[in-house]
Amino acid sequence: MDTLDEFTKSEDINYPTTQIRQKIAEIGGKFAAIFEIAEDEATCEEVANFVRPATKFAKNEVDFSLLKCPGEKPVVLTN
């Protein structure tokens, strides 16, 4: 079980994995997990409300998360 699965189970969150595309990338020489969510699946605020506590939960593995919503500047979410 990965950290995201552990977090969603601990918070009793329904995580629709079939609606979220995940990919791994190297950004600035660092490992990044990128999650793409279709605009019609969730609002930016809903995604931010999920990503903030998920980032804190994964503090041993994740230094920060970067949230980029359509039409907005990226926001860095830190532990």
VOLUMLUM-222193 format. One line per field, with one value per residue (C-alpha): residue number from 1; chain; z, x, y. Coordinates in Angstrom, 2 decimals, decimal comma. Layout:
<atoms>
nr NUM/...;
kette A/...;
w Z/...;
u X/...;
v Y/...;
</atoms>
This chain:
<atoms>
nr 1/2/3/4/5/6/7/8/9/10/11/12/13/14/15/16/17/18/19/20/21/22/23/24/25/26/27/28/29/30/31/32/33/34/35/36/37/38/39/40/41/42/43/44/45/46/47/48/49/50/51/52/53/54/55/56/57/58/59/60/61/62/63/64/65/66/67/68/69/70/71/72/73/74/75/76/77/78/79;
kette A/A/A/A/A/A/A/A/A/A/A/A/A/A/A/A/A/A/A/A/A/A/A/A/A/A/A/A/A/A/A/A/A/A/A/A/A/A/A/A/A/A/A/A/A/A/A/A/A/A/A/A/A/A/A/A/A/A/A/A/A/A/A/A/A/A/A/A/A/A/A/A/A/A/A/A/A/A/A;
w 0,00/-0,90/1,24/-0,70/-0,14/3,57/3,84/2,07/4,23/7,47/6,54/5,09/1,73/-1,44/-3,81/-7,39/-8,88/-12,20/-12,61/-11,66/-13,95/-12,17/-13,57/-12,22/-13,39/-12,54/-11,90/-11,00/-10,25/-7,79/-7,91/-8,50/-8,53/-10,79/-10,44/-13,18/-12,37/-15,02/-14,41/-14,39/-11,66/-8,90/-8,25/-7,52/-3,93/-3,48/-4,79/-2,53/0,47/-0,34/-1,24/1,84/4,46/2,13/1,87/5,66/6,04/3,69/5,34/5,49/1,73/0,39/0,98/-0,77/-3,29/-6,22/-7,16/-10,60/-11,38/-14,80/-15,26/-11,97/-10,90/-9,29/-5,49/-3,36/-0,46/2,19/5,27;
u 0,00/1,42/1,30/-1,60/-3,68/-2,80/-3,82/-7,15/-8,03/-7,03/-9,19/-12,03/-11,69/-13,06/-10,10/-11,37/-8,20/-9,91/-10,54/-7,06/-4,07/-0,76/2,74/6,27/8,64/11,94/11,52/14,55/16,54/13,93/11,40/7,82/4,49/2,06/-1,67/-3,94/-7,61/-10,14/-11,81/-15,25/-14,23/-13,26/-12,77/-9,34/-10,44/-11,53/-8,18/-6,28/-8,30/-7,12/-3,50/-2,70/-3,32/-1,95/1,32/1,54/0,71/3,56/6,09/8,75/8,52/7,36/8,91/6,16/3,35/2,74/-0,87/-1,60/-5,22/-6,45/-6,10/-4,23/-0,60/0,94/0,72/3,37/1,92/4,53/4,63;
v 0,00/3,40/6,54/8,04/4,91/4,96/8,62/8,19/5,19/6,96/9,98/7,87/9,64/8,11/8,40/7,89/6,41/5,75/9,50/10,68/10,24/9,77/10,02/10,25/12,97/14,62/18,32/20,41/17,27/16,00/13,19/14,33/12,54/14,37/13,90/15,20/15,65/16,62/19,99/18,42/15,93/18,37/22,07/23,48/24,15/20,52/19,31/21,74/20,54/17,01/17,82/19,96/17,25/14,55/16,49/16,76/13,06/12,11/14,47/11,74/11,26/14,63/18,06/19,99/19,75/22,04/22,70/24,16/24,89/25,99/29,74/30,23/30,52/27,41/27,27/25,54/23,57/22,74/20,55;
</atoms>
